[in-house]
């Protein structure tokens, strides 16, 4: 039997990273300002968490200008989508009736 936390991904242990990934998986992509406002976090807080996801190659970042203002857009990579799905599977396994009961006598 696999341990219940086998597919648990520590990158998603933080609520901001978990929520950002969830939003991006559902929406496909979002810009920095939209993510910041939706999550209700500061620029610096969001930037540091997105940097972790980018470093793991879970996000693709696109930078351009909208007029004279910079516009940074984030999208989930295929690797990020797979990692997030595996993490959700691990969470669901914990919620299944009888999870972890195999060793209880």
Residue frames relative to the residue before (quaternion, step in Angstrom):
aa qw qx qy qz dx dy dz
X 1.0000 0.0000 0.0000 0.0000 0.00 0.00 0.00
X 0.4241 -0.6833 0.5341 0.2607 3.56 -1.05 0.79
X 0.5199 -0.5990 0.4891 0.3628 3.59 -1.08 0.61
X 0.6118 -0.5938 0.3809 0.3578 3.58 -1.06 0.72
X 0.7388 0.4047 -0.2311 0.4868 3.59 1.06 -0.65
X 0.2524 0.8191 -0.4869 0.1681 3.59 1.27 0.27
X 0.7938 0.2808 -0.1436 0.5201 3.62 0.81 -0.95
X 0.3639 0.7272 -0.5006 0.2970 3.58 1.25 0.27
X 0.1835 -0.7905 0.5791 0.0777 3.58 -0.81 1.00
X 0.3863 -0.7627 0.4770 0.2038 3.59 -0.42 1.25
X 0.5339 0.6192 -0.4143 0.3998 3.62 1.16 -0.43
X 0.7326 0.4146 -0.2274 0.4896 3.58 1.07 -0.72
X 0.3869 0.7307 -0.4808 0.2918 3.60 1.21 0.25
X 0.6585 0.4903 -0.3102 0.4794 3.58 1.12 -0.57
X 0.5192 -0.6847 0.4210 0.2905 3.58 -0.86 0.97
X 0.6319 0.5221 -0.3480 0.4549 3.62 1.04 -0.65
X 0.6697 0.4792 -0.3045 0.4787 3.61 0.91 -0.84
X 0.6353 0.5262 -0.3281 0.4602 3.58 0.99 -0.82
X 0.6952 0.4681 -0.2730 0.4723 3.59 0.85 -0.96
X 0.6330 0.5227 -0.3393 0.4593 3.61 0.96 -0.77
X 0.6590 0.4935 -0.3127 0.4738 3.58 0.91 -0.86
X 0.6421 0.5244 -0.3319 0.4501 3.59 0.91 -0.86
X 0.6644 0.4971 -0.3060 0.4668 3.59 0.89 -0.89
X 0.6950 0.4779 -0.2831 0.4565 3.57 0.89 -0.90
X 0.6131 0.5297 -0.3552 0.4662 3.60 1.04 -0.65
X 0.6909 0.4749 -0.2790 0.4682 3.59 0.93 -0.89
X 0.7714 0.3920 -0.1915 0.4633 3.59 0.84 -0.99
X 0.4757 -0.6593 0.4562 0.3617 3.58 1.14 -0.48
X 0.7566 -0.2156 0.1553 0.5974 3.56 0.91 -0.93
X 0.0033 0.7762 -0.6304 -0.0040 3.54 -1.30 0.36
X 0.4318 -0.6810 0.5155 0.2899 3.54 -1.15 0.55
X 0.7243 -0.4703 0.3050 0.4015 3.51 -1.32 0.44
X 0.6767 0.5049 -0.2995 0.4442 3.59 0.84 -0.99
X 0.6471 0.5135 -0.3214 0.4629 3.60 0.94 -0.85
X 0.6560 0.4986 -0.3109 0.4737 3.59 0.94 -0.85
X 0.6488 0.5295 -0.3153 0.4465 3.57 0.90 -0.94
X 0.7037 0.4674 -0.2698 0.4620 3.56 0.84 -0.99
X 0.6559 0.5154 -0.3118 0.4549 3.59 0.96 -0.83
X 0.7347 0.4194 -0.2237 0.4840 3.58 0.96 -0.89
X 0.3406 -0.7762 0.4729 0.2407 3.57 1.22 -0.37
X 0.4950 0.6334 -0.4395 0.4008 3.57 1.01 0.84
X 0.5924 -0.5675 0.4279 0.3793 3.56 -1.27 0.24
X 0.6749 -0.4794 0.3711 0.4208 3.56 -1.28 0.33
X 0.6974 0.4893 -0.2776 0.4439 3.57 0.82 -1.03
X 0.6355 0.5272 -0.3213 0.4636 3.56 1.01 -0.83
X 0.6841 0.4762 -0.2873 0.4719 3.58 0.82 -0.97
X 0.6462 0.5363 -0.3245 0.4353 3.58 0.89 -0.92
X 0.6748 0.4894 -0.3113 0.4563 3.58 0.90 -0.84
X 0.6750 0.4828 -0.3025 0.4688 3.61 0.96 -0.75
X 0.6439 0.4993 -0.3256 0.4797 3.59 1.01 -0.72
X 0.6024 0.5597 -0.3514 0.4476 3.59 1.10 -0.65
X 0.6195 0.5271 -0.3383 0.4733 3.60 1.05 -0.74
X 0.6788 0.4844 -0.2886 0.4703 3.59 0.88 -0.93
X 0.6432 0.5077 -0.3176 0.4771 3.57 1.05 -0.74
X 0.6394 0.5328 -0.3220 0.4513 3.60 0.95 -0.85
X 0.6716 0.4724 -0.2805 0.4971 3.59 1.13 -0.70
X 0.4029 -0.7282 0.4381 0.3398 3.55 1.38 -0.18
X 0.3813 0.7146 -0.4850 0.3298 3.54 1.11 0.76
X 0.7587 0.2757 -0.1618 0.5677 3.56 1.28 -0.38
X 0.2436 -0.6981 0.6507 0.1730 3.51 -1.29 0.57
X 0.1883 -0.7956 0.5725 0.0620 3.55 -0.85 1.02
X 0.0807 -0.7748 0.6268 0.0195 3.53 -0.98 0.94
X 0.0724 -0.7996 0.5960 0.0108 3.57 -0.77 1.07
X 0.1582 0.7588 -0.6186 0.1288 3.54 -0.94 0.99
X 0.4616 -0.6552 0.5092 0.3137 3.55 -1.26 -0.10
X 0.1809 -0.7156 0.6652 0.1132 3.53 -1.15 0.80
X 0.7603 -0.0828 -0.0020 0.6442 3.53 0.07 1.31
X 0.7628 -0.3029 0.2433 0.5169 3.57 -0.64 -1.10
X 0.6048 0.5664 -0.3523 0.4351 3.57 1.27 0.01
X 0.4529 -0.6702 0.5066 0.2986 3.60 -0.97 0.78
X 0.1001 -0.7745 0.6233 0.0399 3.56 -1.10 0.78
X 0.0757 -0.7950 0.6018 -0.0018 3.55 -0.59 1.19
X 0.0855 -0.8026 0.5904 -0.0072 3.53 -0.74 1.16
X 0.1942 -0.7798 0.5903 0.0759 3.55 -1.08 0.85
X 0.0064 0.7663 -0.6424 0.0091 3.54 -1.15 0.74
X 0.5003 -0.6497 0.4834 0.3065 3.57 -1.13 0.64
X 0.3665 -0.7052 0.5642 0.2240 3.57 -1.00 0.87
X 0.6626 -0.4768 0.3747 0.4396 3.57 -1.26 0.17
X 0.6284 0.5224 -0.3319 0.4712 3.60 1.04 -0.76
X 0.6518 0.5117 -0.3085 0.4671 3.58 1.01 -0.79
X 0.6371 0.5291 -0.3172 0.4622 3.55 1.02 -0.83
X 0.6628 0.4972 -0.2995 0.4731 3.59 0.97 -0.87
X 0.6630 0.5067 -0.3056 0.4587 3.59 0.91 -0.92
X 0.6665 0.4984 -0.3012 0.4655 3.57 0.95 -0.86
X 0.6382 0.5194 -0.3202 0.4695 3.59 0.99 -0.82
X 0.6488 0.5038 -0.3185 0.4730 3.61 0.96 -0.83
X 0.6371 0.5214 -0.3240 0.4662 3.58 1.03 -0.78
X 0.6566 0.4976 -0.3107 0.4740 3.59 0.95 -0.85
X 0.6122 0.5382 -0.3434 0.4664 3.59 1.05 -0.73
X 0.6468 0.5139 -0.3157 0.4668 3.58 1.00 -0.83
X 0.6386 0.5121 -0.3243 0.4741 3.59 1.01 -0.77
X 0.6606 0.5077 -0.3049 0.4614 3.57 0.94 -0.91
X 0.6156 0.5514 -0.3468 0.4435 3.59 1.03 -0.72
X 0.6414 0.5236 -0.3189 0.4613 3.58 1.07 -0.69
X 0.7036 0.4796 -0.2529 0.4593 3.55 1.14 -0.67
X 0.5085 0.6557 -0.4242 0.3627 3.58 1.23 -0.25
X 0.5522 -0.5950 0.4559 0.3649 3.57 -1.03 0.72
X 0.8145 0.2462 -0.1954 0.4877 3.54 -0.93 0.91
X 0.3666 0.7314 -0.5045 0.2759 3.61 1.21 0.09
X 0.8374 0.1655 -0.1452 0.5004 3.53 -0.85 1.01
X 0.5360 0.6587 -0.3885 0.3575 3.60 1.25 0.02
X 0.4607 0.7181 -0.4337 0.2898 3.60 1.25 -0.26
X 0.7333 0.4235 -0.2297 0.4797 3.57 1.10 -0.68
X 0.5660 0.5915 -0.3868 0.4245 3.58 1.27 -0.12
X 0.0666 -0.8049 0.5894 0.0178 3.59 -0.85 0.94
